[in-house]
Amino acid sequence: HYRGAVSLDQNDVNLFYNLSNLYEQVGDKNHADEFLAKAVKLQSHDTESRLKLAQRMIEKKNLKKAEKYLQEVLKAEPDSLNAHLLMIPILEKRGDKEGLKRTYLKILAHEPGNETIIYNLGVLEYETGQLDKSLSYFKKYVKKHPKDAEIHAFLLDIYKKQKKGDLACKESHMLLQLRPKGKDNILFQLNCLNLRSDYKAIIGVSKQGLKYYPEDTALREYLILAYLKTGKRDLAMAQMKEALKGRPNDESMLLRLAKLQEKEGKVPEAIGTYGKLSKAAPGNREAKEAYPRLLLQLARDQEKQGDKKQALQTYQKLMEISPDNEEAEEAYLRLRLQVLPHGE
């Protein structure tokens, strides 16, 4: 009956509203929307129905029509909170970040404590390079969510870009407590600690990082440095050996370990490491010079300690690589007469 009436009178807005309502009641949303759209054409002030139609168009992914209805609402009511809220998915789909900012600010004017809007504005300002504005929003948000790792990650990156080292280091420390597995942040925090010469803290952070990334050379280098700076040379040497398990021909690491072993009076170990270095890098000058020198020192020590048989073997080894070494030759001949049975 209503449809019949509509065919006779296309200007009676109540007929359209009633038909829309009836179709809504029987679950026919398409016809309900069709007659509601006809009704609002005749009712320029009906913002509520336009909001309803906009919502329906968004559900149907007809964003162009949805935006048309919302623009009509905002023209009549510029501060309509519901219209601004419905504009968000349309602007997001379009990638209109400046439009989103304006919309979020309108919403924030209605709801100054809306944490979601504050967060979204922070992200938008960050993405568009407005770091100071982004920082102000994130600071507000983090006050209520001090353990939000993502926010601390944003703050860290902003402070890095602004070259605010102390603040960046502080955020890095906080983020490390909340997200201990982030390798980039672990390395950044280690750099912060190194600048402060806080080697005790470096040991703790490096060891924590190596639990997650045992093959990472930079983390192990920091740990070696901290052990050396704190006088824990045995632990430093142990870490060097650990590093060499994955990189047995690392010329630099072999040389560092050999020198440290020599400095610590671990002559046999230093000889062994210099020997490995000579094989890994035959042209290494320091290894060429140190290896025979340490062999001679070891042989002398063994002879002084009365271990003539071992000294004889060491002198012999030295003669094999340095046949012109007169001291080694003389000592070898002398010890050979004392150690070996006559006739051998």
Contacts in CASP RR format, 6 or more apart in sequence:
PFRMAT RR
TARGET T0000
AUTHOR 0000-0000-0000
METHOD contacts of the structure
MODEL  1
HYRGAVSLDQNDVNLFYNLSNLYEQVGDKNHADEFLAKAVKLQSHDTESR
LKLAQRMIEKKNLKKAEKYLQEVLKAEPDSLNAHLLMIPILEKRGDKEGL
KRTYLKILAHEPGNETIIYNLGVLEYETGQLDKSLSYFKKYVKKHPKDAE
IHAFLLDIYKKQKKGDLACKESHMLLQLRPKGKDNILFQLNCLNLRSDYK
AIIGVSKQGLKYYPEDTALREYLILAYLKTGKRDLAMAQMKEALKGRPND
ESMLLRLAKLQEKEGKVPEAIGTYGKLSKAAPGNREAKEAYPRLLLQLAR
DQEKQGDKKQALQTYQKLMEISPDNEEAEEAYLRLRLQVLPHGE
2 15 0 8 1.000
2 18 0 8 1.000
2 19 0 8 1.000
2 22 0 8 1.000
3 19 0 8 1.000
5 12 0 8 1.000
5 15 0 8 1.000
6 12 0 8 1.000
6 15 0 8 1.000
6 16 0 8 1.000
6 19 0 8 1.000
9 15 0 8 1.000
11 42 0 8 1.000
13 39 0 8 1.000
13 42 0 8 1.000
13 43 0 8 1.000
16 35 0 8 1.000
16 36 0 8 1.000
16 38 0 8 1.000
16 39 0 8 1.000
16 42 0 8 1.000
17 35 0 8 1.000
17 36 0 8 1.000
17 39 0 8 1.000
19 31 0 8 1.000
19 35 0 8 1.000
20 31 0 8 1.000
20 32 0 8 1.000
20 33 0 8 1.000
20 34 0 8 1.000
20 35 0 8 1.000
20 36 0 8 1.000
20 39 0 8 1.000
21 32 0 8 1.000
23 29 0 8 1.000
23 31 0 8 1.000
23 32 0 8 1.000
23 35 0 8 1.000
24 32 0 8 1.000
29 56 0 8 1.000
33 53 0 8 1.000
33 56 0 8 1.000
36 49 0 8 1.000
36 52 0 8 1.000
36 53 0 8 1.000
37 53 0 8 1.000
39 46 0 8 1.000
39 49 0 8 1.000
40 46 0 8 1.000
40 49 0 8 1.000
40 50 0 8 1.000
40 53 0 8 1.000
40 69 0 8 1.000
43 49 0 8 1.000
44 72 0 8 1.000
44 76 0 8 1.000
45 76 0 8 1.000
47 72 0 8 1.000
47 73 0 8 1.000
47 76 0 8 1.000
47 77 0 8 1.000
47 80 0 8 1.000
47 83 0 8 1.000
50 69 0 8 1.000
50 70 0 8 1.000
50 72 0 8 1.000
50 73 0 8 1.000
51 69 0 8 1.000
51 70 0 8 1.000
51 73 0 8 1.000
51 80 0 8 1.000
51 82 0 8 1.000
51 83 0 8 1.000
51 86 0 8 1.000
53 65 0 8 1.000
53 66 0 8 1.000
53 69 0 8 1.000
54 66 0 8 1.000
54 67 0 8 1.000
54 69 0 8 1.000
54 70 0 8 1.000
54 73 0 8 1.000
54 83 0 8 1.000
54 86 0 8 1.000
55 66 0 8 1.000
55 86 0 8 1.000
57 63 0 8 1.000
57 65 0 8 1.000
57 66 0 8 1.000
57 69 0 8 1.000
58 66 0 8 1.000
58 86 0 8 1.000
58 89 0 8 1.000
58 90 0 8 1.000
63 89 0 8 1.000
63 90 0 8 1.000
63 93 0 8 1.000
63 94 0 8 1.000
66 86 0 8 1.000
66 90 0 8 1.000
67 87 0 8 1.000
67 90 0 8 1.000
70 83 0 8 1.000
70 86 0 8 1.000
70 87 0 8 1.000
70 90 0 8 1.000
73 80 0 8 1.000
73 82 0 8 1.000
73 83 0 8 1.000
74 80 0 8 1.000
74 83 0 8 1.000
74 84 0 8 1.000
74 87 0 8 1.000
77 83 0 8 1.000
79 106 0 8 1.000
79 109 0 8 1.000
79 110 0 8 1.000
81 106 0 8 1.000
81 107 0 8 1.000
81 110 0 8 1.000
81 111 0 8 1.000
84 103 0 8 1.000
84 106 0 8 1.000
84 107 0 8 1.000
85 107 0 8 1.000
87 103 0 8 1.000
88 100 0 8 1.000
88 103 0 8 1.000
88 104 0 8 1.000
91 99 0 8 1.000
91 100 0 8 1.000
91 103 0 8 1.000
92 100 0 8 1.000
97 124 0 8 1.000
97 127 0 8 1.000
97 128 0 8 1.000
98 128 0 8 1.000
100 120 0 8 1.000
100 124 0 8 1.000
101 121 0 8 1.000
101 124 0 8 1.000
101 125 0 8 1.000
101 128 0 8 1.000
104 117 0 8 1.000
104 120 0 8 1.000
104 121 0 8 1.000
104 124 0 8 1.000
105 121 0 8 1.000
107 114 0 8 1.000
107 117 0 8 1.000
108 114 0 8 1.000
108 117 0 8 1.000
108 118 0 8 1.000
108 121 0 8 1.000
111 117 0 8 1.000
115 141 0 8 1.000
115 144 0 8 1.000
115 145 0 8 1.000
118 137 0 8 1.000
118 140 0 8 1.000
118 141 0 8 1.000
119 137 0 8 1.000
119 138 0 8 1.000
119 141 0 8 1.000
119 151 0 8 1.000
121 133 0 8 1.000
121 137 0 8 1.000
122 133 0 8 1.000
122 134 0 8 1.000
122 137 0 8 1.000
122 138 0 8 1.000
122 141 0 8 1.000
122 154 0 8 1.000
123 134 0 8 1.000
123 154 0 8 1.000
124 134 0 8 1.000
125 131 0 8 1.000
125 133 0 8 1.000
125 134 0 8 1.000
125 137 0 8 1.000
126 134 0 8 1.000
126 138 0 8 1.000
126 154 0 8 1.000
126 158 0 8 1.000
131 158 0 8 1.000
131 161 0 8 1.000
131 162 0 8 1.000
134 154 0 8 1.000
134 158 0 8 1.000
135 155 0 8 1.000
135 158 0 8 1.000
138 151 0 8 1.000
138 154 0 8 1.000
138 155 0 8 1.000
138 158 0 8 1.000
139 155 0 8 1.000
141 148 0 8 1.000
141 151 0 8 1.000
142 148 0 8 1.000
142 151 0 8 1.000
142 152 0 8 1.000
142 155 0 8 1.000
145 151 0 8 1.000
147 178 0 8 1.000
149 175 0 8 1.000
149 178 0 8 1.000
149 179 0 8 1.000
152 171 0 8 1.000
152 174 0 8 1.000
152 175 0 8 1.000
152 178 0 8 1.000
153 175 0 8 1.000
153 179 0 8 1.000
153 185 0 8 1.000
155 171 0 8 1.000
156 168 0 8 1.000
156 171 0 8 1.000
156 172 0 8 1.000
156 175 0 8 1.000
156 185 0 8 1.000
156 188 0 8 1.000
159 165 0 8 1.000
159 167 0 8 1.000
159 168 0 8 1.000
159 171 0 8 1.000
160 168 0 8 1.000
165 192 0 8 1.000
168 188 0 8 1.000
168 192 0 8 1.000
169 189 0 8 1.000
169 192 0 8 1.000
172 185 0 8 1.000
172 188 0 8 1.000
172 189 0 8 1.000
172 192 0 8 1.000
173 189 0 8 1.000
173 192 0 8 1.000
175 185 0 8 1.000
176 182 0 8 1.000
176 185 0 8 1.000
176 186 0 8 1.000
176 189 0 8 1.000
176 205 0 8 1.000
179 185 0 8 1.000
180 186 0 8 1.000
180 208 0 8 1.000
180 209 0 8 1.000
180 212 0 8 1.000
181 212 0 8 1.000
182 212 0 8 1.000
183 209 0 8 1.000
183 212 0 8 1.000
183 213 0 8 1.000
183 216 0 8 1.000
186 205 0 8 1.000
186 208 0 8 1.000
186 209 0 8 1.000
186 213 0 8 1.000
186 219 0 8 1.000
187 218 0 8 1.000
187 219 0 8 1.000
189 205 0 8 1.000
190 202 0 8 1.000
190 205 0 8 1.000
190 206 0 8 1.000
190 219 0 8 1.000
190 222 0 8 1.000
193 199 0 8 1.000
193 201 0 8 1.000
193 202 0 8 1.000
193 205 0 8 1.000
194 202 0 8 1.000
194 222 0 8 1.000
194 225 0 8 1.000
197 229 0 8 1.000
199 225 0 8 1.000
199 226 0 8 1.000
199 229 0 8 1.000
199 230 0 8 1.000
200 226 0 8 1.000
200 230 0 8 1.000
202 222 0 8 1.000
202 223 0 8 1.000
202 225 0 8 1.000
202 226 0 8 1.000
203 223 0 8 1.000
203 226 0 8 1.000
203 227 0 8 1.000
203 230 0 8 1.000
205 222 0 8 1.000
206 219 0 8 1.000
206 220 0 8 1.000
206 222 0 8 1.000
206 223 0 8 1.000
206 226 0 8 1.000
207 223 0 8 1.000
209 216 0 8 1.000
209 219 0 8 1.000
210 216 0 8 1.000
210 219 0 8 1.000
210 220 0 8 1.000
210 223 0 8 1.000
213 219 0 8 1.000
215 246 0 8 1.000
217 243 0 8 1.000
217 247 0 8 1.000
220 239 0 8 1.000
220 242 0 8 1.000
220 243 0 8 1.000
223 239 0 8 1.000
224 236 0 8 1.000
224 239 0 8 1.000
224 240 0 8 1.000
224 243 0 8 1.000
227 233 0 8 1.000
227 235 0 8 1.000
227 236 0 8 1.000
227 239 0 8 1.000
228 236 0 8 1.000
233 260 0 8 1.000
233 264 0 8 1.000
234 264 0 8 1.000
236 260 0 8 1.000
237 257 0 8 1.000
237 260 0 8 1.000
237 261 0 8 1.000
237 264 0 8 1.000
240 253 0 8 1.000
240 256 0 8 1.000
240 257 0 8 1.000
240 260 0 8 1.000
241 257 0 8 1.000
243 250 0 8 1.000
243 253 0 8 1.000
244 250 0 8 1.000
244 253 0 8 1.000
244 254 0 8 1.000
244 257 0 8 1.000
247 253 0 8 1.000
248 276 0 8 1.000
248 280 0 8 1.000
249 280 0 8 1.000
249 281 0 8 1.000
250 280 0 8 1.000
251 277 0 8 1.000
251 280 0 8 1.000
251 281 0 8 1.000
251 284 0 8 1.000
254 273 0 8 1.000
254 276 0 8 1.000
254 277 0 8 1.000
254 280 0 8 1.000
254 281 0 8 1.000
255 277 0 8 1.000
255 284 0 8 1.000
255 286 0 8 1.000
255 287 0 8 1.000
257 273 0 8 1.000
258 270 0 8 1.000
258 272 0 8 1.000
258 273 0 8 1.000
258 274 0 8 1.000
258 277 0 8 1.000
258 287 0 8 1.000
258 290 0 8 1.000
259 270 0 8 1.000
261 267 0 8 1.000
261 269 0 8 1.000
261 270 0 8 1.000
261 273 0 8 1.000
262 270 0 8 1.000
262 290 0 8 1.000
262 294 0 8 1.000
267 294 0 8 1.000
267 297 0 8 1.000
267 298 0 8 1.000
267 301 0 8 1.000
268 298 0 8 1.000
270 290 0 8 1.000
270 294 0 8 1.000
271 291 0 8 1.000
271 294 0 8 1.000
271 295 0 8 1.000
271 298 0 8 1.000
274 287 0 8 1.000
274 290 0 8 1.000
274 291 0 8 1.000
274 294 0 8 1.000
275 287 0 8 1.000
275 291 0 8 1.000
277 284 0 8 1.000
277 287 0 8 1.000
278 284 0 8 1.000
278 287 0 8 1.000
278 288 0 8 1.000
278 291 0 8 1.000
281 287 0 8 1.000
291 321 0 8 1.000
292 318 0 8 1.000
292 321 0 8 1.000
292 322 0 8 1.000
292 325 0 8 1.000
295 314 0 8 1.000
295 317 0 8 1.000
295 318 0 8 1.000
295 321 0 8 1.000
296 318 0 8 1.000
296 325 0 8 1.000
296 327 0 8 1.000
296 328 0 8 1.000
298 314 0 8 1.000
299 311 0 8 1.000
299 314 0 8 1.000
299 315 0 8 1.000
299 318 0 8 1.000
299 328 0 8 1.000
299 331 0 8 1.000
300 311 0 8 1.000
302 308 0 8 1.000
302 310 0 8 1.000
302 311 0 8 1.000
302 314 0 8 1.000
303 311 0 8 1.000
303 331 0 8 1.000
303 335 0 8 1.000
308 335 0 8 1.000
308 338 0 8 1.000
308 339 0 8 1.000
309 339 0 8 1.000
311 331 0 8 1.000
311 335 0 8 1.000
312 332 0 8 1.000
312 335 0 8 1.000
312 336 0 8 1.000
312 339 0 8 1.000
312 340 0 8 1.000
315 328 0 8 1.000
315 331 0 8 1.000
315 332 0 8 1.000
315 335 0 8 1.000
316 332 0 8 1.000
318 325 0 8 1.000
318 328 0 8 1.000
319 325 0 8 1.000
319 328 0 8 1.000
319 329 0 8 1.000
319 332 0 8 1.000
322 328 0 8 1.000
323 329 0 8 1.000
END
